[in-house]
């Protein structure tokens, strides 16, 4: 009887404790598999041979082609943030602190997080679909047959490129986001443009920017790792590739938010 129940899907209504236990064990097992996969990918990137062409290609795919969506997201976020902070500050006669709060919120939080979420939707899905299709068409098996390590050829270039590129995209998002706040403040809220820039520059510290860039590097690793992991382990043909793509985006977004909280709490002391 117990063996039959182990082979069958657990009905949560009849066996709630068994369902919780099986889900918990599955989550722990997946966490271990992701950790091993990440270590193998990192180790493959440290040892020769190196595939420079693959690395350059991933820099362009992950970084350069993501600039438009990151830039548009940043400018509208900065503009909306400025309006909301101005409205909220007006309730306490504190409208003049708006430039400082906009700059702080974008550089420390919104810049890296929004850039990572845009990459999760665009890059993580694309990586999972590409590698998943290679798995479905047995191209990864062909690489192994030709004595080419798929971790070194497929995984390591993507992980390294994402870690390098996302901080660069975050710098762009920070600049454009602050510009979006400045644009709304000077055209709609009657702020003086030069005074806005001066207040922003005097208020920000180097750690505000550096902490956001550290977050961005970690987020880049998470985004690329989730795309590579789910694509590499895809099964079931075209349907499996679709599931891998969905799981990559969802898991990357959740882990970005979780990592953001952990790092924010750590940076805050």
N, C-alpha and C positions, 0 to 999 in steps of 0.2 A: 504493500500500500504506500509506504513512504517513498519507495523507488519510483512508483508511478507518479506520485506528486512531484518528485524532483524533476521528472522529465516533462511534465506538463506546465503550461503557463499558470502562474499563481493568480488566483482570484482574490483581489484585495478585500472584498467584502467577506469572504469566508475565512481567509487566512491573513489577517492584517499584519501580524507580527512577522510571519514568514515573508510577506511581500516587502516589508520595510527592511528586513535583514538582507534579502536578496538584492534589493536596490542599493543598499549601503555597500555590500560586497562588490557589486558591479562598479560602483563609483570609485571605490578604492582601487580595484583592479585597473580601471581605465587611467586613474591618476598615475599609477605605477608605470603603465605602458607609455603614457605621454612623457614621463620623466626619462625613461630609458631611451625613447625615441629622440628626445631633445639632446641627451648626452651623446648619443651616436652621431647626431647631426653636427654638434659642436666639435666633437673629436675629428670628424671627417674634414671639417674646415681648417683644422690646424695642421694636418699632415698632407704632404704632396701625394699625388699630382694635383695641381690647381687648375681649374677651368676658368680662365680669365674671360673668355668670350661669354660664357654663361653668366658670370657675375656682372659684366657690363650690360648684358641684355636685361637682367633683373633690375639693375639700377634704373634703366629707362622705363621698364614696365611698371615698377612700383613707385618710382619717384616722379620722373618727368611727366608721365601721362596722368598722374594724379593731381598735378598742380591746379588745373581748372576747378575741379570739384572742391578741393580744399580751400582755394581762394574764395570761391563764391560762398561756401559755408561760413568762412571766417568773417567776411564783410557784413553779411546779414546778421550773424550772431552778435558782432560788435555793435551794430546799429540798434538791434532790438534790446541788447543789454543796456545801452546808454539810455534809451527811452524808459525802460523799467526802473533803473536806478534813479533817474531824475524824478520820476513820479513818486517812488517810494521816499526819496530824500526830501521831496517837497512837503511831506507830512510832518517833518521835524525841522523844517527850514534849513536843510543841509544839502541843498542842490549842488553847492560848489564842490563837494567831495566826489562828484560823479566821475571826473576824469581819472582820479586815482583808483577808484574801485573798479572801473572798467579795465584799466591796464592790469591791475592785480589779478582780477578774475580770469582774464584771457591768458596771461603769461603763466600763471601757476596752475590753472585748471582747465579752462575751456579750450585753449589752443591745443595742447597735447591730446586731450580726450576726444575732441571732435575730429581732429586729424586721424586719430587711431580708428574711430568709428567709421569714418569715410573709407579708410583703407580696409577695414574689416568687411564692409559691403562690397568694395570693388576688388581689392587685391586678394583677400583671403578666399573669396568665392572663386576667383579666376585660378588661383593656385590649386585649389581642391579639384576644380573641374579639369584642369590640364593634367595633373598627375593622376587623377582618378580615371581619366580616359586612357592614359598610358597603361594603367594597371588593367583596365578592361580589355584593351587590345594587346596585352602581353608584351608591350614594349619594355617594361621594367625587367621582365624575365629575359628579354633579349639583351639588355644591357649587362645583366649578370653573366649571360652566356659568353659575351664578348670581354669578360673580365673587367668590366667597368663598375665600380662601386656606385650604386644609385644614390646612396647617402652623400657621397662626395660630388656627384655630378648633378643631382637634382635638389637635394635638401640644403646642403651647406651654402651654395650661392644665394639662395633665396633668404635664408636666415640672416646671413651677413649683410646682404643688400638692404633688407628691411630695417635692421638695427642702425645702419648708417643713414638711410634716407629719411626715416620718420623724424628725427630731430631737425633735419634741414627743412622738411615740410612744416614743422612746428614753428620754426623761426619765421617762415613766410606767413603762416597763419596768425602769429602774434602781430606782425607788422600790419597785415591787412585788417585784422580785427580791431586793433587800436585805431587805424585809419577810419574804419566804419563808424566807430564811436565819435571820432573827431568830426566826421562829415555830418552826422546827425546833429551834433552839438552846435556846430557853427552855422548850419543852414536852417535848423528848426528851433533850436533852444536858445539862440542868441548868446552863445559863448564866444569869447574872443579866441581866435585860432592860435595865435602865438602864446597866449597865456595858458591855453589848454595843453599845448605841447610842453611848455615849461613845467607846469604842475605835474604832468605825467613823468617827465624825465627826472625831476627832482625826487619824486616819490619812490620810483622803482629802485630796487637794489639788484646787485648782480645775482644774489641767491634766488630772487624771484624768477629770473630767467633760467638759471642753471638747473634749478629744481624741476622746472617744466621740461627741460631737455633731457634730464635723467629719466623722467617718466616716459618721455617719448621713445627713448631707446628701448626701455622695457616693453612698452606697448608694441613697438615694431617687431620685437622678437616673438611676442605672443601672437600677433596677427599672422606672421609668416608660419609659425609653428603649427597653429591650428589648421591652416590651409594645407600644409605639407602632411600633417599627421592623418587627417581625415581623407585626403586624396590618396595617400599611400596605402591606406588600409581599406579603401573602397572595395566592395564586392557586390555581385549581382547585376552586372551589366550597366545599361543606361540608367535604370532606376537606382542602382546603388551609387552611381556618380551624382545623381540629383540629391540623394540623401546626404552624401558626403559634403556637397556644396552647402546645403542648408545647415548641417551640423557645424561646419567650419565657421560660418558667419555668426551663428547663435553663440557658440562656445567662445569665439574670439571676443564678442561684445561683452559677454558676462565676465570673462576673465579680465578684460580691460577695466571694467568698473571695480571689480574686486581688488585688482592690483593698485588701482588709483586710490582706493580707500586706505589700503595698507601703507602705501608710500606717503600719503598725506599725513596719516597718523604718525608715521616715523619721522617725517621732516618737521612735524609740529612739536616734536620733543617727547 
